[in-house]
């Protein structure tokens, strides 16, 4: 039992229990999905509003980091907000220093280095959140998943949160390379729908995409409603 008291203590079989507990916090979060399409990446998240008294607009699951990149979160939203603020600073420092947008893979590595720092010092805890970072740069569209340990993996289509396994199974069957933006959004919404028991509500989902040559765009309620109607039909 003593091995889970501090982040700096390894168990005899080489595990860091506090990091594993942080991963569990992510699996208890709402379902989030990301898909690479022909010239960009789309991100979407289920807000899972617990009470009709809550204002859906007050809950953010998808954040714009820079003009060409955004992220979706699952787990502790307050932790995610700190990481997003850090990522925005890193992106702006790169722009001021080199007069160009930061590449997506470098940005993700910087975020993961920051997260990894919180797994090796006493008196701190790991970030209890995972990020799906999607964007485009000179090398094409990118989608990365980061976890509380600071590890990163690149995906063509990925998911984090409570319904991760369900969504990934569906993506395995239905994802195709060079999918269009519309089809990618519909595929992602279908995955979110399969991961929950009740029907998707437009007030409870967020959708954003980064497309080559365009600024990261968040869909408004009317745009999201059109895609939900297509999904139902």
ChimeraX commands (.cxc) that place a marker at each C-alpha (Angstrom):
marker #1 position 0.00,0.00,0.00 radius 0.5
marker #1 position 2.90,2.40,0.66 radius 0.5
marker #1 position 3.83,2.47,-3.00 radius 0.5
marker #1 position 0.94,4.74,-3.96 radius 0.5
marker #1 position 1.62,7.46,-1.39 radius 0.5
marker #1 position 4.04,9.48,-3.52 radius 0.5
marker #1 position 4.63,10.01,-7.22 radius 0.5
marker #1 position 8.37,9.36,-6.87 radius 0.5
marker #1 position 8.07,5.80,-5.48 radius 0.5
marker #1 position 8.15,2.84,-7.86 radius 0.5
marker #1 position 6.44,-0.38,-6.84 radius 0.5
marker #1 position 8.55,-3.57,-6.93 radius 0.5
marker #1 position 7.14,-4.43,-10.36 radius 0.5
marker #1 position 8.11,-1.02,-11.79 radius 0.5
marker #1 position 4.77,0.80,-11.67 radius 0.5
marker #1 position 3.96,4.37,-10.67 radius 0.5
marker #1 position 0.56,4.05,-9.07 radius 0.5
marker #1 position -0.22,7.78,-9.02 radius 0.5
marker #1 position 0.21,7.90,-12.81 radius 0.5
marker #1 position -2.08,4.90,-13.19 radius 0.5
marker #1 position -4.68,6.56,-10.97 radius 0.5
marker #1 position -4.48,9.66,-13.19 radius 0.5
marker #1 position -5.18,7.43,-16.20 radius 0.5
marker #1 position -8.28,6.14,-14.41 radius 0.5
marker #1 position -9.45,9.75,-13.99 radius 0.5
marker #1 position -9.27,10.07,-17.79 radius 0.5
marker #1 position -11.36,6.94,-18.34 radius 0.5
marker #1 position -14.05,8.44,-16.08 radius 0.5
marker #1 position -14.21,11.56,-18.25 radius 0.5
marker #1 position -16.61,12.24,-21.10 radius 0.5
marker #1 position -16.01,10.65,-24.49 radius 0.5
marker #1 position -13.93,12.60,-26.99 radius 0.5
marker #1 position -13.06,11.69,-30.58 radius 0.5
marker #1 position -10.69,12.95,-33.26 radius 0.5
marker #1 position -10.38,12.04,-36.94 radius 0.5
marker #1 position -7.92,13.01,-39.65 radius 0.5
marker #1 position -9.63,13.86,-42.94 radius 0.5
marker #1 position -8.20,14.67,-46.37 radius 0.5
marker #1 position -6.75,18.09,-45.50 radius 0.5
marker #1 position -7.22,18.55,-41.77 radius 0.5
marker #1 position -8.36,17.12,-38.45 radius 0.5
marker #1 position -11.74,17.27,-36.73 radius 0.5
marker #1 position -12.29,17.03,-32.97 radius 0.5
marker #1 position -15.54,16.43,-31.12 radius 0.5
marker #1 position -16.60,15.91,-27.53 radius 0.5
marker #1 position -19.67,14.91,-25.57 radius 0.5
marker #1 position -20.25,17.33,-22.66 radius 0.5
marker #1 position -22.52,14.92,-20.76 radius 0.5
marker #1 position -24.52,17.59,-18.91 radius 0.5
marker #1 position -25.52,16.19,-15.53 radius 0.5
marker #1 position -28.39,18.60,-14.79 radius 0.5
marker #1 position -30.83,20.60,-16.90 radius 0.5
marker #1 position -30.02,23.57,-14.65 radius 0.5
marker #1 position -26.48,23.78,-16.00 radius 0.5
marker #1 position -25.63,26.18,-18.83 radius 0.5
marker #1 position -24.06,23.97,-21.56 radius 0.5
marker #1 position -22.05,26.90,-22.95 radius 0.5
marker #1 position -20.16,27.18,-19.66 radius 0.5
marker #1 position -18.55,23.77,-20.16 radius 0.5
marker #1 position -15.61,23.67,-22.56 radius 0.5
marker #1 position -14.14,20.44,-23.89 radius 0.5
marker #1 position -12.52,21.70,-27.09 radius 0.5
marker #1 position -9.98,24.54,-27.11 radius 0.5
marker #1 position -8.25,26.52,-29.84 radius 0.5
marker #1 position -4.49,26.57,-29.18 radius 0.5
marker #1 position -3.35,28.46,-32.29 radius 0.5
marker #1 position -4.76,29.30,-35.70 radius 0.5
marker #1 position -3.85,25.87,-37.05 radius 0.5
marker #1 position -4.28,23.59,-34.03 radius 0.5
marker #1 position -6.79,22.78,-31.30 radius 0.5
marker #1 position -7.34,20.11,-28.68 radius 0.5
marker #1 position -10.12,18.11,-27.05 radius 0.5
marker #1 position -9.91,17.03,-23.41 radius 0.5
marker #1 position -11.14,14.25,-21.18 radius 0.5
marker #1 position -10.61,13.94,-17.44 radius 0.5
marker #1 position -10.16,16.86,-15.05 radius 0.5
marker #1 position -11.11,19.95,-17.05 radius 0.5
marker #1 position -9.28,22.30,-14.67 radius 0.5
marker #1 position -6.03,20.39,-15.33 radius 0.5
marker #1 position -6.70,20.54,-19.06 radius 0.5
marker #1 position -7.16,24.31,-18.91 radius 0.5
marker #1 position -3.68,24.71,-17.36 radius 0.5
marker #1 position -2.16,22.58,-20.15 radius 0.5
marker #1 position -4.02,24.55,-22.82 radius 0.5
marker #1 position -2.72,27.85,-21.40 radius 0.5
marker #1 position 0.82,26.42,-21.44 radius 0.5
marker #1 position 0.40,25.16,-25.02 radius 0.5
marker #1 position -0.82,28.59,-26.15 radius 0.5
marker #1 position 2.23,30.26,-24.62 radius 0.5
marker #1 position 4.56,27.74,-26.31 radius 0.5
marker #1 position 2.86,28.37,-29.68 radius 0.5
marker #1 position 3.17,32.14,-29.33 radius 0.5
marker #1 position 6.82,31.98,-28.21 radius 0.5
marker #1 position 7.61,29.93,-31.32 radius 0.5
marker #1 position 5.80,32.47,-33.52 radius 0.5
marker #1 position 7.64,35.43,-31.99 radius 0.5
marker #1 position 11.02,33.67,-32.08 radius 0.5
marker #1 position 10.91,32.08,-35.53 radius 0.5
marker #1 position 8.13,34.07,-37.26 radius 0.5
marker #1 position 6.25,30.88,-38.17 radius 0.5
marker #1 position 3.56,28.62,-36.78 radius 0.5
marker #1 position 4.79,25.85,-34.50 radius 0.5
marker #1 position 4.65,22.35,-35.99 radius 0.5
marker #1 position 1.99,20.15,-34.41 radius 0.5
marker #1 position 4.38,17.38,-33.37 radius 0.5
marker #1 position 6.76,19.85,-31.65 radius 0.5
marker #1 position 3.86,21.44,-29.78 radius 0.5
marker #1 position 2.64,18.04,-28.57 radius 0.5
marker #1 position 6.15,17.05,-27.46 radius 0.5
marker #1 position 6.40,20.28,-25.45 radius 0.5
marker #1 position 3.07,19.53,-23.77 radius 0.5
marker #1 position 4.16,15.97,-23.00 radius 0.5
marker #1 position 7.49,17.14,-21.58 radius 0.5
marker #1 position 5.54,19.43,-19.27 radius 0.5
marker #1 position 3.25,16.58,-18.20 radius 0.5
marker #1 position 6.18,14.23,-17.68 radius 0.5
marker #1 position 7.79,16.71,-15.27 radius 0.5
marker #1 position 4.83,16.17,-12.96 radius 0.5
marker #1 position 5.58,12.45,-12.72 radius 0.5
marker #1 position 9.09,12.65,-11.30 radius 0.5
marker #1 position 9.14,15.26,-8.51 radius 0.5
marker #1 position 7.88,14.95,-4.95 radius 0.5
marker #1 position 5.05,17.15,-3.72 radius 0.5
marker #1 position 3.21,17.28,-7.05 radius 0.5
marker #1 position 0.66,15.05,-8.76 radius 0.5
marker #1 position 0.25,14.07,-12.42 radius 0.5
marker #1 position -2.23,15.92,-14.59 radius 0.5
marker #1 position -5.48,13.96,-14.47 radius 0.5
marker #1 position -6.35,14.67,-18.06 radius 0.5
marker #1 position -5.61,13.39,-21.57 radius 0.5
marker #1 position -5.58,15.58,-24.67 radius 0.5
marker #1 position -6.41,14.84,-28.28 radius 0.5
marker #1 position -4.42,17.43,-30.22 radius 0.5
marker #1 position -5.38,17.95,-33.86 radius 0.5
marker #1 position -4.10,20.34,-36.46 radius 0.5
marker #1 position -2.20,20.81,-39.69 radius 0.5
marker #1 position 1.22,22.11,-40.70 radius 0.5
marker #1 position 3.60,21.91,-43.68 radius 0.5
marker #1 position 3.76,18.11,-43.36 radius 0.5
marker #1 position -0.03,17.62,-43.43 radius 0.5
marker #1 position -2.79,16.96,-40.90 radius 0.5
marker #1 position -1.95,15.46,-37.51 radius 0.5
marker #1 position -3.80,13.87,-34.60 radius 0.5
marker #1 position -1.99,13.06,-31.35 radius 0.5
marker #1 position -3.16,11.54,-28.09 radius 0.5
marker #1 position -1.31,12.46,-24.90 radius 0.5
marker #1 position -1.79,10.73,-21.55 radius 0.5
marker #1 position -0.97,11.71,-17.93 radius 0.5
marker #1 position 2.45,10.03,-18.07 radius 0.5
marker #1 position 3.61,12.34,-20.87 radius 0.5
marker #1 position 3.46,9.63,-23.54 radius 0.5
marker #1 position 2.16,10.51,-27.00 radius 0.5
marker #1 position 0.80,8.48,-29.90 radius 0.5
marker #1 position -0.17,9.63,-33.39 radius 0.5
marker #1 position -3.51,8.36,-34.75 radius 0.5
marker #1 position -5.54,8.49,-37.93 radius 0.5
marker #1 position -8.65,8.34,-35.75 radius 0.5
marker #1 position -8.65,8.23,-31.96 radius 0.5
marker #1 position -10.73,8.58,-28.84 radius 0.5
marker #1 position -10.28,9.21,-25.13 radius 0.5
marker #1 position -12.64,9.07,-22.17 radius 0.5
marker #1 position -15.28,6.68,-20.90 radius 0.5
marker #1 position -16.42,5.39,-24.30 radius 0.5
marker #1 position -12.96,5.07,-25.84 radius 0.5
marker #1 position -13.08,1.34,-26.60 radius 0.5
marker #1 position -16.52,1.50,-28.17 radius 0.5
marker #1 position -15.57,4.41,-30.41 radius 0.5
marker #1 position -12.24,2.88,-31.46 radius 0.5
marker #1 position -13.93,-0.40,-32.41 radius 0.5
marker #1 position -16.26,1.50,-34.72 radius 0.5
marker #1 position -13.41,3.55,-36.20 radius 0.5
marker #1 position -11.49,0.31,-36.88 radius 0.5
marker #1 position -14.40,-0.89,-39.01 radius 0.5
marker #1 position -15.46,2.31,-40.78 radius 0.5
marker #1 position -12.51,4.70,-41.04 radius 0.5
marker #1 position -10.95,5.13,-44.49 radius 0.5
marker #1 position -7.98,7.22,-45.61 radius 0.5
marker #1 position -8.67,10.61,-47.23 radius 0.5
marker #1 position -12.17,10.76,-45.76 radius 0.5
marker #1 position -13.98,14.07,-46.38 radius 0.5
marker #1 position -14.72,16.60,-43.62 radius 0.5
marker #1 position -18.47,15.93,-43.69 radius 0.5
marker #1 position -18.00,12.17,-43.54 radius 0.5
marker #1 position -15.43,12.52,-40.75 radius 0.5
marker #1 position -17.84,14.57,-38.64 radius 0.5
marker #1 position -20.66,12.08,-39.24 radius 0.5
marker #1 position -18.36,9.16,-38.37 radius 0.5
marker #1 position -17.26,10.88,-35.16 radius 0.5
marker #1 position -20.84,11.66,-34.14 radius 0.5
marker #1 position -21.81,8.05,-34.83 radius 0.5
marker #1 position -19.01,6.96,-32.52 radius 0.5
marker #1 position -20.14,9.32,-29.76 radius 0.5
marker #1 position -23.71,8.08,-30.18 radius 0.5
marker #1 position -22.64,4.44,-29.81 radius 0.5
marker #1 position -20.71,5.25,-26.66 radius 0.5
marker #1 position -23.76,6.53,-24.76 radius 0.5
marker #1 position -27.20,5.17,-24.01 radius 0.5
marker #1 position -29.36,8.22,-24.70 radius 0.5
marker #1 position -29.66,10.28,-27.88 radius 0.5
marker #1 position -27.08,12.94,-28.78 radius 0.5
marker #1 position -28.25,16.47,-28.04 radius 0.5
marker #1 position -26.82,19.40,-29.99 radius 0.5
marker #1 position -26.43,21.35,-26.74 radius 0.5
marker #1 position -24.21,18.61,-25.33 radius 0.5
marker #1 position -21.64,18.25,-28.12 radius 0.5
marker #1 position -18.76,20.38,-29.32 radius 0.5
marker #1 position -17.17,20.08,-32.76 radius 0.5
marker #1 position -14.12,21.89,-34.07 radius 0.5
marker #1 position -11.77,21.34,-36.96 radius 0.5
marker #1 position -8.39,22.52,-38.22 radius 0.5
marker #1 position -8.19,22.61,-42.01 radius 0.5
marker #1 position -5.27,23.52,-44.25 radius 0.5
marker #1 position -5.32,27.22,-45.08 radius 0.5
marker #1 position -8.10,27.98,-42.58 radius 0.5
marker #1 position -8.23,29.13,-38.96 radius 0.5
marker #1 position -9.35,26.55,-36.39 radius 0.5
marker #1 position -13.15,26.65,-36.53 radius 0.5
marker #1 position -15.72,25.72,-33.90 radius 0.5
marker #1 position -19.13,24.72,-35.28 radius 0.5
marker #1 position -22.02,26.77,-33.98 radius 0.5
marker #1 position -25.30,25.18,-32.90 radius 0.5
marker #1 position -26.96,25.53,-36.31 radius 0.5
marker #1 position -24.04,23.85,-38.11 radius 0.5
marker #1 position -23.92,21.02,-35.56 radius 0.5
marker #1 position -27.68,20.51,-35.84 radius 0.5
marker #1 position -27.38,19.91,-39.60 radius 0.5
marker #1 position -24.89,17.10,-39.00 radius 0.5
marker #1 position -27.03,15.54,-36.28 radius 0.5
marker #1 position -30.02,15.60,-38.61 radius 0.5
marker #1 position -27.94,13.87,-41.32 radius 0.5
marker #1 position -26.85,11.24,-38.80 radius 0.5
marker #1 position -30.42,10.47,-37.79 radius 0.5
marker #1 position -31.60,10.24,-41.41 radius 0.5
marker link #1:1,2 radius 0.2
marker link #1:2,3 radius 0.2
marker link #1:3,4 radius 0.2
marker link #1:4,5 radius 0.2
marker link #1:5,6 radius 0.2
marker link #1:6,7 radius 0.2
marker link #1:7,8 radius 0.2
marker link #1:8,9 radius 0.2
marker link #1:9,10 radius 0.2
marker link #1:10,11 radius 0.2
marker link #1:11,12 radius 0.2
marker link #1:12,13 radius 0.2
marker link #1:13,14 radius 0.2
marker link #1:14,15 radius 0.2
marker link #1:15,16 radius 0.2
marker link #1:16,17 radius 0.2
marker link #1:17,18 radius 0.2
marker link #1:18,19 radius 0.2
marker link #1:19,20 radius 0.2
marker link #1:20,21 radius 0.2
marker link #1:21,22 radius 0.2
marker link #1:22,23 radius 0.2
marker link #1:23,24 radius 0.2
marker link #1:24,25 radius 0.2
marker link #1:25,26 radius 0.2
marker link #1:26,27 radius 0.2
marker link #1:27,28 radius 0.2
marker link #1:28,29 radius 0.2
marker link #1:29,30 radius 0.2
marker link #1:30,31 radius 0.2
marker link #1:31,32 radius 0.2
marker link #1:32,33 radius 0.2
marker link #1:33,34 radius 0.2
marker link #1:34,35 radius 0.2
marker link #1:35,36 radius 0.2
marker link #1:36,37 radius 0.2
marker link #1:37,38 radius 0.2
marker link #1:38,39 radius 0.2
marker link #1:39,40 radius 0.2
marker link #1:40,41 radius 0.2
marker link #1:41,42 radius 0.2
marker link #1:42,43 radius 0.2
marker link #1:43,44 radius 0.2
marker link #1:44,45 radius 0.2
marker link #1:45,46 radius 0.2
marker link #1:46,47 radius 0.2
marker link #1:47,48 radius 0.2
marker link #1:48,49 radius 0.2
marker link #1:49,50 radius 0.2
marker link #1:50,51 radius 0.2
marker link #1:51,52 radius 0.2
marker link #1:52,53 radius 0.2
marker link #1:53,54 radius 0.2
marker link #1:54,55 radius 0.2
marker link #1:55,56 radius 0.2
marker link #1:56,57 radius 0.2
marker link #1:57,58 radius 0.2
marker link #1:58,59 radius 0.2
marker link #1:59,60 radius 0.2
marker link #1:60,61 radius 0.2
marker link #1:61,62 radius 0.2
marker link #1:62,63 radius 0.2
marker link #1:63,64 radius 0.2
marker link #1:64,65 radius 0.2
marker link #1:65,66 radius 0.2
marker link #1:66,67 radius 0.2
marker link #1:67,68 radius 0.2
marker link #1:68,69 radius 0.2
marker link #1:69,70 radius 0.2
marker link #1:70,71 radius 0.2
marker link #1:71,72 radius 0.2
marker link #1:72,73 radius 0.2
marker link #1:73,74 radius 0.2
marker link #1:74,75 radius 0.2
marker link #1:75,76 radius 0.2
marker link #1:76,77 radius 0.2
marker link #1:77,78 radius 0.2
marker link #1:78,79 radius 0.2
marker link #1:79,80 radius 0.2
marker link #1:80,81 radius 0.2
marker link #1:81,82 radius 0.2
marker link #1:82,83 radius 0.2
marker link #1:83,84 radius 0.2
marker link #1:84,85 radius 0.2
marker link #1:85,86 radius 0.2
marker link #1:86,87 radius 0.2
marker link #1:87,88 radius 0.2
marker link #1:88,89 radius 0.2
marker link #1:89,90 radius 0.2
marker link #1:90,91 radius 0.2
marker link #1:91,92 radius 0.2
marker link #1:92,93 radius 0.2
marker link #1:93,94 radius 0.2
marker link #1:94,95 radius 0.2
marker link #1:95,96 radius 0.2
marker link #1:96,97 radius 0.2
marker link #1:97,98 radius 0.2
marker link #1:98,99 radius 0.2
marker link #1:99,100 radius 0.2
marker link #1:100,101 radius 0.2
marker link #1:101,102 radius 0.2
marker link #1:102,103 radius 0.2
marker link #1:103,104 radius 0.2
marker link #1:104,105 radius 0.2
marker link #1:105,106 radius 0.2
marker link #1:106,107 radius 0.2
marker link #1:107,108 radius 0.2
marker link #1:108,109 radius 0.2
marker link #1:109,110 radius 0.2
marker link #1:110,111 radius 0.2
marker link #1:111,112 radius 0.2
marker link #1:112,113 radius 0.2
marker link #1:113,114 radius 0.2
marker link #1:114,115 radius 0.2
marker link #1:115,116 radius 0.2
marker link #1:116,117 radius 0.2
marker link #1:117,118 radius 0.2
marker link #1:118,119 radius 0.2
marker link #1:119,120 radius 0.2
marker link #1:120,121 radius 0.2
marker link #1:121,122 radius 0.2
marker link #1:122,123 radius 0.2
marker link #1:123,124 radius 0.2
marker link #1:124,125 radius 0.2
marker link #1:125,126 radius 0.2
marker link #1:126,127 radius 0.2
marker link #1:127,128 radius 0.2
marker link #1:128,129 radius 0.2
marker link #1:129,130 radius 0.2
marker link #1:130,131 radius 0.2
marker link #1:131,132 radius 0.2
marker link #1:132,133 radius 0.2
marker link #1:133,134 radius 0.2
marker link #1:134,135 radius 0.2
marker link #1:135,136 radius 0.2
marker link #1:136,137 radius 0.2
marker link #1:137,138 radius 0.2
marker link #1:138,139 radius 0.2
marker link #1:139,140 radius 0.2
marker link #1:140,141 radius 0.2
marker link #1:141,142 radius 0.2
marker link #1:142,143 radius 0.2
marker link #1:143,144 radius 0.2
marker link #1:144,145 radius 0.2
marker link #1:145,146 radius 0.2
marker link #1:146,147 radius 0.2
marker link #1:147,148 radius 0.2
marker link #1:148,149 radius 0.2
marker link #1:149,150 radius 0.2
marker link #1:150,151 radius 0.2
marker link #1:151,152 radius 0.2
marker link #1:152,153 radius 0.2
marker link #1:153,154 radius 0.2
marker link #1:154,155 radius 0.2
marker link #1:155,156 radius 0.2
marker link #1:156,157 radius 0.2
marker link #1:157,158 radius 0.2
marker link #1:158,159 radius 0.2
marker link #1:159,160 radius 0.2
marker link #1:160,161 radius 0.2
marker link #1:161,162 radius 0.2
marker link #1:162,163 radius 0.2
marker link #1:163,164 radius 0.2
marker link #1:164,165 radius 0.2
marker link #1:165,166 radius 0.2
marker link #1:166,167 radius 0.2
marker link #1:167,168 radius 0.2
marker link #1:168,169 radius 0.2
marker link #1:169,170 radius 0.2
marker link #1:170,171 radius 0.2
marker link #1:171,172 radius 0.2
marker link #1:172,173 radius 0.2
marker link #1:173,174 radius 0.2
marker link #1:174,175 radius 0.2
marker link #1:175,176 radius 0.2
marker link #1:176,177 radius 0.2
marker link #1:177,178 radius 0.2
marker link #1:178,179 radius 0.2
marker link #1:179,180 radius 0.2
marker link #1:180,181 radius 0.2
marker link #1:181,182 radius 0.2
marker link #1:182,183 radius 0.2
marker link #1:183,184 radius 0.2
marker link #1:184,185 radius 0.2
marker link #1:185,186 radius 0.2
marker link #1:186,187 radius 0.2
marker link #1:187,188 radius 0.2
marker link #1:188,189 radius 0.2
marker link #1:189,190 radius 0.2
marker link #1:190,191 radius 0.2
marker link #1:191,192 radius 0.2
marker link #1:192,193 radius 0.2
marker link #1:193,194 radius 0.2
marker link #1:194,195 radius 0.2
marker link #1:195,196 radius 0.2
marker link #1:196,197 radius 0.2
marker link #1:197,198 radius 0.2
marker link #1:198,199 radius 0.2
marker link #1:199,200 radius 0.2
marker link #1:200,201 radius 0.2
marker link #1:201,202 radius 0.2
marker link #1:202,203 radius 0.2
marker link #1:203,204 radius 0.2
marker link #1:204,205 radius 0.2
marker link #1:205,206 radius 0.2
marker link #1:206,207 radius 0.2
marker link #1:207,208 radius 0.2
marker link #1:208,209 radius 0.2
marker link #1:209,210 radius 0.2
marker link #1:210,211 radius 0.2
marker link #1:211,212 radius 0.2
marker link #1:212,213 radius 0.2
marker link #1:213,214 radius 0.2
marker link #1:214,215 radius 0.2
marker link #1:215,216 radius 0.2
marker link #1:216,217 radius 0.2
marker link #1:217,218 radius 0.2
marker link #1:218,219 radius 0.2
marker link #1:219,220 radius 0.2
marker link #1:220,221 radius 0.2
marker link #1:221,222 radius 0.2
marker link #1:222,223 radius 0.2
marker link #1:223,224 radius 0.2
marker link #1:224,225 radius 0.2
marker link #1:225,226 radius 0.2
marker link #1:226,227 radius 0.2
marker link #1:227,228 radius 0.2
marker link #1:228,229 radius 0.2
marker link #1:229,230 radius 0.2
marker link #1:230,231 radius 0.2
marker link #1:231,232 radius 0.2
marker link #1:232,233 radius 0.2
view
